[in-house]
């Protein structure tokens, strides 16, 4: 006996009930599964909020001295609010002199950069002539995600507008490298196909809520190989208001200049050496010192930061990530090593813009 899949068997039974062709009034959507109906509904509601971002740069012709506009790149984005703010990836717009945003109705609008966060691969743009009745996406909570949950990615891969791919959350808590070589933590991994041009587009849950911003793929060939990454929406919700208000991610500061990771690796220093302390800064008032010249002119290390509160500091990224978890006015404990001594300082953080 030939066994048929249950869905095919049910379809043959339904088809057999028709004497010839199905009646014109037949609602084909009634034969869609609940999952298919959900996918269609989410895409229909969310796609008007997804945009296509193209960037270009201006160059002078060496022979004619004319200014030429050279295409630089393209990606996706989504409408953040009704005033025409757009969220996309930093790497989509980095280095651009001119930006054009194409809405779902194919109308093109000039845009300007409001704020950039290369350390989180996020950017906020503003439409210079926003139309009325812009559609926005409801925001979800990426802390509620679990492996196996359904996700939908909408974007413009290879310039093909509003393309939908569907998959699941395949892993959580990943780390990827940002354009500024900082680590982006708690990244969402998905098997929903993400190709060039999807960058900056939304990753949605089955409720149609934004849960991430598609940012990168892992692929030897440059095309989707079943592993894509998205910046979690909780990071986006924290970053975007700062980008709108200040144009960058604001973090409290100690007033320190730190040694580079390459230098630390070369000289096998454990911890992060302080190169210079800004006069009058919180670190200066607390008594921390930077590198200095010895009596014979040799370079000597001052304080080498090993811990901030209970967090171990082994790189500049560790230092910056820990500082981003604090606000102006917070009191922190800094533990350092100076020569053979272990020292501890209590510092109140300030904003030294």
C-alpha positions as CSV (number, residue, x, y, z in Angstrom):
1,X,0.0,0.0,0.0
2,X,1.3,3.5,-0.9
3,X,1.3,5.7,2.2
4,X,0.8,9.4,1.6
5,X,1.8,12.2,4.0
6,X,-1.2,13.4,6.1
7,X,-1.3,16.8,4.5
8,X,-1.2,15.4,0.9
9,X,-3.9,12.8,1.8
10,X,-6.2,15.5,3.2
11,X,-5.7,17.6,0.1
12,X,-6.6,14.7,-2.2
13,X,-9.8,14.1,-0.2
14,X,-10.7,17.8,-0.4
15,X,-10.0,17.8,-4.2
16,X,-12.1,14.7,-4.7
17,X,-15.1,16.6,-3.3
18,X,-15.0,18.9,-6.3
19,X,-16.8,17.5,-9.3
20,X,-14.5,19.4,-11.7
21,X,-12.7,22.6,-11.1
22,X,-13.1,24.2,-7.6
23,X,-15.8,26.8,-7.4
24,X,-14.6,30.4,-8.1
25,X,-15.7,31.4,-4.6
26,X,-13.4,28.9,-2.9
27,X,-11.1,30.5,-0.3
28,X,-7.8,28.9,-0.8
29,X,-6.4,30.4,2.4
30,X,-8.8,28.2,4.3
31,X,-6.6,25.3,3.3
32,X,-3.5,27.0,4.8
33,X,-2.1,25.6,8.0
34,X,-2.1,27.8,11.1
35,X,1.6,28.3,10.7
36,X,1.2,29.5,7.1
37,X,-1.6,31.8,8.0
38,X,0.6,33.3,10.8
39,X,3.5,33.8,8.5
40,X,1.3,35.5,5.9
41,X,-0.3,37.7,8.5
42,X,3.0,38.8,10.1
43,X,4.6,39.6,6.7
44,X,1.6,41.6,5.6
45,X,1.6,43.7,8.7
46,X,5.3,44.2,9.0
47,X,6.6,44.6,5.4
48,X,5.3,48.3,5.0
49,X,7.8,49.2,7.9
50,X,10.8,47.7,6.1
51,X,12.9,50.0,3.9
52,X,15.7,49.7,1.4
53,X,18.8,51.9,2.2
54,X,21.3,52.8,-0.5
55,X,24.5,54.8,0.1
56,X,26.9,56.7,-2.1
57,X,30.0,58.8,-1.8
58,X,31.2,61.8,-3.7
59,X,34.6,61.7,-5.5
60,X,36.3,64.2,-7.7
61,X,37.4,63.1,-11.2
62,X,41.2,63.5,-11.4
63,X,41.0,64.7,-15.0
64,X,37.9,66.8,-15.3
65,X,37.7,67.8,-11.5
66,X,34.0,67.1,-11.7
67,X,32.3,65.7,-8.6
68,X,31.0,62.2,-9.2
69,X,28.5,60.2,-7.1
70,X,29.7,56.7,-6.7
71,X,27.4,53.9,-5.3
72,X,28.9,52.6,-2.1
73,X,26.5,50.0,-0.7
74,X,23.0,48.9,0.1
75,X,21.0,47.2,2.8
76,X,17.8,47.1,4.7
77,X,16.3,49.0,7.6
78,X,13.0,49.6,9.3
79,X,10.9,52.6,10.4
80,X,11.4,53.4,14.1
81,X,8.8,56.1,14.5
82,X,6.2,58.1,12.7
83,X,8.6,61.1,12.4
84,X,10.7,59.3,9.8
85,X,13.5,57.8,11.9
86,X,15.0,54.7,10.4
87,X,17.2,52.0,12.1
88,X,19.7,50.1,10.2
89,X,23.2,48.7,10.5
90,X,26.3,50.9,10.9
91,X,28.1,49.0,8.2
92,X,25.3,49.8,5.7
93,X,25.9,53.6,5.9
94,X,29.5,53.9,7.0
95,X,31.4,56.4,4.9
96,X,28.4,57.5,3.0
97,X,28.0,61.1,1.7
98,X,24.5,60.6,0.5
99,X,21.7,58.3,1.6
100,X,18.5,57.3,-0.1
101,X,15.7,55.3,1.6
102,X,13.1,53.5,-0.6
103,X,9.8,52.7,1.1
104,X,7.6,49.8,0.2
105,X,5.5,51.9,-2.2
106,X,8.8,52.5,-4.1
107,X,9.0,56.2,-3.3
108,X,12.5,57.4,-2.7
109,X,13.5,59.8,0.1
110,X,16.7,61.5,1.0
111,X,18.0,60.8,4.5
112,X,20.6,62.0,6.9
113,X,22.5,60.3,9.7
114,X,21.3,61.0,13.2
115,X,23.6,58.8,15.2
116,X,26.1,56.0,14.7
117,X,27.2,53.1,17.0
118,X,29.9,51.1,15.2
119,X,30.5,49.2,18.5
120,X,27.0,47.8,18.2
121,X,26.7,47.9,14.4
122,X,23.7,50.2,14.6
123,X,22.8,53.5,13.0
124,X,19.8,55.8,13.1
125,X,18.8,57.9,10.0
126,X,16.1,60.6,9.5
127,X,14.0,61.0,6.3
128,X,14.3,64.6,5.2
129,X,10.8,64.5,3.7
130,X,8.9,61.9,5.7
131,X,5.4,61.0,4.3
132,X,2.4,60.7,6.5
133,X,1.1,57.5,8.1
134,X,4.4,55.7,8.4
135,X,4.1,52.1,9.7
136,X,6.2,51.1,12.6
137,X,7.0,47.7,14.3
138,X,5.9,46.7,17.8
139,X,8.9,46.0,20.0
140,X,9.4,42.6,21.6
141,X,11.7,41.4,24.4
142,X,14.7,39.4,23.4
143,X,15.2,38.1,26.9
144,X,12.0,36.0,26.4
145,X,13.5,34.1,23.4
146,X,14.4,30.4,23.5
147,X,16.0,28.1,21.0
148,X,13.4,26.7,18.6
149,X,11.2,29.7,18.6
150,X,9.9,30.7,15.1
151,X,11.4,33.9,13.6
152,X,10.9,35.8,10.4
153,X,13.4,38.0,8.6
154,X,12.3,40.7,6.1
155,X,14.8,42.5,4.0
156,X,16.1,43.4,0.5
157,X,18.7,40.7,-0.3
158,X,20.6,41.5,-3.6
159,X,18.3,44.5,-4.0
160,X,15.1,42.4,-4.2
161,X,12.5,44.3,-2.2
162,X,10.7,43.0,0.8
163,X,11.9,39.4,0.7
164,X,10.7,37.1,3.5
165,X,12.6,34.1,5.0
166,X,11.5,32.0,7.9
167,X,13.4,29.9,10.4
168,X,13.9,29.4,14.1
169,X,16.2,30.7,16.8
170,X,19.1,28.2,16.5
171,X,21.2,29.6,19.4
172,X,21.4,32.4,21.9
173,X,24.2,34.3,23.6
174,X,26.5,34.4,20.6
175,X,29.3,36.9,20.2
176,X,30.3,38.6,17.0
177,X,32.8,41.3,16.1
178,X,31.5,44.8,15.3
179,X,32.9,47.1,12.6
180,X,35.0,48.8,15.3
181,X,36.4,45.4,16.5
182,X,34.3,45.5,19.7
183,X,32.5,42.3,20.6
184,X,28.7,42.4,20.4
185,X,27.3,40.1,23.1
186,X,24.1,38.2,23.5
187,X,23.6,38.0,19.7
188,X,20.7,35.9,18.3
189,X,21.7,33.1,15.9
190,X,19.0,32.0,13.4
191,X,18.8,29.6,10.5
192,X,16.4,32.0,8.6
193,X,18.3,32.8,5.4
194,X,20.1,36.1,5.6
195,X,21.9,37.2,2.4
196,X,23.8,40.4,1.4
197,X,21.2,43.2,1.5
198,X,19.3,41.8,4.5
199,X,21.7,43.7,6.8
200,X,19.7,46.2,8.9
201,X,16.4,44.5,8.4
202,X,14.1,43.3,11.2
203,X,14.0,39.9,12.7
204,X,10.4,39.2,14.0
205,X,8.7,36.7,16.2
206,X,5.4,35.0,15.4
207,X,3.6,37.9,17.0
208,X,5.1,40.3,14.5
209,X,7.2,42.0,17.2
210,X,10.8,43.1,16.5
211,X,13.2,40.9,18.4
212,X,16.4,41.7,16.5
213,X,18.2,43.5,13.7
214,X,19.8,41.2,11.1
215,X,23.5,42.1,10.9
216,X,25.7,39.3,9.6
217,X,26.0,35.8,8.3
218,X,28.6,33.0,8.7
219,X,29.4,31.7,5.3
220,X,32.6,30.7,3.4
221,X,30.9,31.6,0.1
222,X,29.4,35.0,1.1
223,X,25.8,33.7,0.8
224,X,23.5,32.2,3.4
225,X,24.7,28.9,4.8
226,X,22.1,28.5,7.5
227,X,23.8,30.6,10.2
228,X,22.7,34.3,10.5
229,X,23.1,36.7,13.4
230,X,20.9,39.5,14.7
231,X,21.5,42.2,17.3
232,X,18.9,41.6,20.1
233,X,16.1,44.2,20.4
234,X,16.9,44.9,24.0
235,X,20.3,46.2,22.9
236,X,18.5,48.2,20.2
237,X,16.0,49.7,22.7
238,X,18.9,50.8,24.9
239,X,21.0,52.2,22.0
240,X,18.6,54.1,19.8
241,X,17.4,56.7,22.3
242,X,21.1,57.6,22.9
243,X,21.8,57.8,19.2
244,X,18.8,60.1,18.7
245,X,19.8,62.4,21.7
246,X,23.6,62.4,21.4
247,X,24.5,60.9,18.0
248,X,26.5,58.2,19.8
249,X,26.4,55.7,22.7
250,X,27.1,57.6,25.9
251,X,29.0,55.9,28.7
252,X,30.5,57.3,31.9
253,X,34.2,57.7,31.9
254,X,37.1,57.5,34.3
255,X,39.4,59.8,32.3
256,X,41.9,57.2,31.2
257,X,43.9,56.4,28.1
258,X,44.6,52.7,27.9
259,X,47.2,50.6,26.2
260,X,46.2,48.8,23.0
261,X,45.3,45.1,23.1
262,X,48.1,44.5,20.5
263,X,50.7,46.1,22.9
264,X,49.4,44.0,25.9
265,X,49.6,40.8,23.8
266,X,53.1,41.7,22.6
267,X,54.5,42.3,26.1
268,X,52.3,39.7,27.8
269,X,50.8,42.0,30.2
270,X,47.8,40.6,32.2
271,X,45.3,43.3,32.7
272,X,44.9,46.7,31.0
273,X,47.7,49.2,31.6
274,X,46.9,52.9,32.0
275,X,48.9,55.0,29.6
276,X,47.7,58.4,30.7
277,X,45.3,59.8,33.3
278,X,43.5,63.0,32.4
279,X,44.1,65.7,34.9
280,X,41.1,66.5,37.1
281,X,39.3,63.3,36.0
282,X,37.7,60.8,38.5
283,X,40.7,58.5,38.0
284,X,43.1,61.4,38.8
285,X,41.2,62.4,41.9
286,X,41.2,58.8,43.1
287,X,45.0,58.5,42.7
288,X,45.5,56.3,39.7
289,X,48.6,56.9,37.7
290,X,49.6,56.1,34.1
291,X,52.9,55.0,32.5
292,X,55.9,57.2,33.3
293,X,59.7,57.4,32.7
294,X,62.0,56.1,35.3
295,X,65.2,57.7,36.6
296,X,67.1,56.2,33.7
297,X,64.6,57.2,31.1
298,X,63.0,53.8,30.8
299,X,59.3,53.3,30.4
300,X,57.6,52.0,33.5
301,X,54.0,50.9,34.0
302,X,51.8,52.7,36.5
303,X,48.5,51.1,37.4
304,X,47.4,48.0,35.5
305,X,43.6,47.5,35.8
306,X,42.7,43.9,36.7
307,X,39.1,44.2,38.0
308,X,36.2,46.6,38.0
309,X,34.0,45.5,40.8
310,X,33.8,41.7,40.4
311,X,34.4,41.8,36.6
312,X,37.8,40.6,35.5
313,X,39.4,43.0,33.0
314,X,41.7,41.4,30.4
315,X,41.2,43.6,27.3
316,X,40.0,47.0,26.3
317,X,36.8,45.4,25.2
318,X,36.3,44.0,28.7
319,X,36.9,47.5,30.1
320,X,34.4,49.2,27.8
321,X,31.8,46.5,28.2
322,X,31.9,46.8,32.0
323,X,31.8,50.6,31.8
324,X,28.7,50.5,29.6
325,X,26.8,48.7,32.4
326,X,27.2,51.7,34.6
327,X,25.7,55.2,34.6
328,X,27.0,58.7,35.6
329,X,27.1,58.9,39.4
330,X,27.7,55.2,40.0
331,X,30.4,54.3,42.5
332,X,32.7,51.5,41.4
333,X,35.7,49.7,42.8
334,X,38.8,49.5,40.6
335,X,41.5,47.0,41.5
336,X,44.9,47.4,39.9
337,X,48.5,46.1,40.0
338,X,51.3,48.5,40.4
339,X,54.8,46.9,40.4
340,X,54.3,44.1,43.0
341,X,51.4,45.7,44.9
342,X,47.7,45.1,44.6
343,X,45.7,48.3,45.0
344,X,42.1,49.2,45.2
345,X,40.3,52.5,44.4
346,X,36.8,53.8,44.8
347,X,35.8,56.0,42.0
348,X,32.5,58.0,41.2
349,X,31.8,58.0,37.5
350,X,31.2,61.3,35.7
351,X,30.3,62.4,32.2
352,X,33.3,64.2,30.7
353,X,31.9,65.2,27.3
